Amino acid sequence: MKLLHSLWARLPRPLDPLRSIKVKFGIVAAAGVVTAVLIVLWGYRLGFRARETMPVGVLVSLVMTQLIAHGMTAPLRGMTAAARAMARGDYSRRVQTSSRDEVGELAQAFNTMAADLAAVERQRREFVANVSHELRTPISALRAVLENVADGVTPATPEVLESAVEQTERLGRLVTQLLDLSRVEAGAITLDLSALDVAAFVEDVAAEAAAGHPDTVFDLDVSPGLKGVADRDRLHQVLANLLDNAARHSPPGGPVTVKARPASAGGLVIEVSDEGPGIPLSERSRVFERFNRGAVSHGARVGTPDGGTGLGLAIARWVIDLHGGDISVVDSQRGCRIRVVIPASPGGTP
């Protein structure tokens, strides 16, 4: 049975080059009718009546139709089998087809959809695993500290209590970021647009970053009188995250530069640069993925450093998308440079 199926699958498919399934159906119908008529005429010349040759003509025309139409419905059967496999959680099935008509296009679209669903499922599993890991780490550390204090193993010194507070703050930041990300992805976040004095705004964010990184020098370069329109709180979240990442990756005492300029087509351009190891070209698109923490490797960094949650840049991308803008890693002679572009009339669909 398998041998017959294999031989049948290897038969040529004469109608595959045609781009219209209507033309294919017309050719199949015409071939069946012509075959039946020729059989009847051939039998008439041999002295057979039409009622005797007609069944033979119909049978031969059916065989001819099967040969000509071979492969027309194979993609549909493949999609049916793949859909059933997807219902069981198997997203690896793909439809093989060489047809160029509407069914072939449907098969290609089905394969694209299957690949997208497989990617979504993989991301969902990675997301759950990463969330579980990120939550377990500070909870385990906090539990160990509290158990040692409760059992009298470790005295409740200010240093020990400060360590417990740090783990609590880390846990709080992670929960807050997860909530922000879920609200953004669900479309529950709306923009509260207002006019910004960019110089004062950048100074405020840089002052907060300097308080958390006293060894880092923040160099501000803002065009005089620069104005912009954005959601102040959300843009504050983005810039604060960029400054924090830059300070973490910069060498001790290394400067972090913030430049703000008007965009050529109106709007606002903000760039944050550091003098750290930089990000490889192949990894620049991945730094905005969720939980892409990465590490420093071969003199170049990938993602956020250890101690971060890997959610900050993902949230930054979604916030900028909500503004209808763009955030990306751009070329720099040294270190890393991230550019944020806010349009003159913010508002878009991420």
FENZI-V685471 format. One record per backbone hydrogen bond with DSSP energy under -1.0 kcal/mol. NH is the residue of the N-H (numbers start at 1). CO is the residue of the C=O. E is the energy in kcal/mol with one decimal. If there is no record, write none. Layout:
# FENZI-V685471
{{NH	CO	E} {NH	CO	E}}
This chain:
# FENZI-V685471
{{5	1	-2.4} {6	2	-2.4} {7	3	-2.6} {8	4	-2.6} {9	5	-2.1} {10	6	-1.1} {16	13	-1.4} {18	15	-1.2} {24	20	-1.5} {25	21	-2.4} {26	22	-2.3} {27	23	-2.4} {28	24	-2.6} {29	25	-2.6} {30	26	-2.6} {31	27	-2.7} {32	28	-2.1} {33	29	-2.3} {34	30	-2.8} {35	31	-2.2} {36	32	-2.1} {37	33	-2.6} {38	34	-2.5} {39	35	-2.0} {40	36	-2.1} {41	37	-2.6} {42	38	-2.5} {43	39	-2.4} {44	40	-2.1} {45	41	-1.9} {46	42	-1.1} {47	44	-1.0} {48	43	-3.2} {52	49	-1.1} {53	49	-1.9} {54	50	-2.6} {57	53	-2.8} {58	54	-2.7} {59	55	-2.3} {60	56	-2.8} {61	57	-2.5} {62	58	-2.1} {63	59	-2.0} {64	60	-2.8} {65	61	-2.6} {66	62	-2.3} {67	63	-2.0} {68	64	-2.5} {69	65	-3.0} {72	69	-2.2} {77	73	-2.1} {78	74	-2.5} {79	75	-2.6} {80	76	-2.1} {81	77	-2.2} {82	78	-2.5} {83	79	-2.6} {84	80	-2.0} {85	81	-1.9} {86	82	-2.4} {87	83	-1.9} {89	86	-1.8} {90	85	-2.6} {100	16	-1.5} {105	101	-2.3} {106	102	-2.3} {107	103	-2.3} {108	104	-2.2} {109	105	-2.5} {110	106	-2.4} {111	107	-2.3} {112	108	-2.2} {113	109	-2.5} {114	110	-2.7} {115	111	-2.4} {116	112	-2.4} {117	113	-2.8} {118	114	-2.3} {119	115	-2.2} {120	116	-2.6} {121	117	-2.7} {122	118	-2.4} {123	119	-2.6} {124	120	-2.5} {125	121	-2.3} {126	122	-2.5} {127	123	-2.8} {128	124	-2.5} {129	125	-2.5} {130	126	-3.0} {131	127	-2.8} {132	128	-2.4} {133	129	-2.3} {134	130	-3.2} {135	131	-2.6} {136	132	-2.2} {137	133	-2.1} {138	134	-1.0} {139	135	-1.6} {140	136	-2.9} {141	137	-2.2} {142	138	-2.7} {143	139	-2.5} {144	140	-2.4} {145	141	-2.2} {146	142	-2.5} {147	143	-2.7} {148	144	-2.2} {149	145	-2.1} {150	146	-2.9} {151	147	-2.4} {153	148	-1.4} {154	148	-1.7} {157	155	-2.4} {161	157	-2.5} {162	158	-2.4} {163	159	-1.9} {164	160	-1.9} {165	161	-2.3} {166	162	-2.4} {167	163	-1.9} {168	164	-2.0} {169	165	-2.8} {170	166	-2.4} {171	167	-2.3} {172	168	-2.6} {173	169	-2.7} {174	170	-2.2} {175	171	-2.3} {176	172	-2.5} {177	173	-2.6} {178	174	-2.5} {179	175	-2.3} {180	176	-2.5} {181	177	-2.9} {182	178	-2.4} {183	179	-2.3} {184	180	-2.4} {185	181	-2.6} {186	182	-1.7} {187	184	-1.3} {188	183	-2.6} {194	230	-1.9} {196	228	-3.4} {198	196	-1.0} {198	226	-1.5} {201	197	-2.5} {202	198	-3.0} {203	199	-2.1} {204	200	-2.1} {205	201	-2.1} {206	202	-2.7} {207	203	-2.2} {208	204	-1.8} {209	205	-2.3} {210	206	-2.6} {211	207	-1.6} {212	208	-1.2} {213	209	-1.5} {216	213	-1.8} {219	256	-2.9} {221	258	-3.1} {223	260	-1.9} {226	223	-1.6} {228	196	-1.4} {230	194	-2.1} {235	231	-2.8} {236	232	-2.4} {237	233	-1.9} {238	234	-1.9} {239	235	-2.8} {240	236	-2.5} {241	237	-1.6} {242	238	-2.2} {243	239	-2.6} {244	240	-2.2} {245	241	-2.5} {246	242	-2.5} {247	243	-2.5} {248	244	-2.0} {249	245	-1.8} {250	246	-1.7} {254	251	-2.9} {256	217	-3.0} {257	273	-2.2} {258	219	-2.9} {259	271	-2.7} {260	221	-2.2} {261	269	-2.7} {263	267	-1.0} {266	263	-1.6} {268	342	-3.1} {269	261	-2.8} {270	340	-2.7} {271	259	-2.9} {272	338	-2.3} {273	257	-2.8} {274	336	-2.0} {283	280	-1.3} {289	286	-1.9} {291	310	-2.2} {292	289	-1.4} {293	291	-1.8} {297	300	-3.3} {300	297	-1.9} {301	278	-3.2} {308	305	-1.9} {315	311	-2.5} {316	312	-2.3} {317	313	-2.3} {318	314	-1.9} {319	315	-2.5} {320	316	-2.4} {321	317	-2.4} {322	318	-2.2} {323	319	-1.3} {324	321	-1.4} {325	320	-2.6} {326	341	-1.8} {328	339	-2.0} {330	337	-2.5} {338	272	-2.4} {339	328	-2.8} {340	270	-3.2} {341	326	-3.0} {342	268	-3.2} {347	323	-1.7} {348	322	-2.0}}
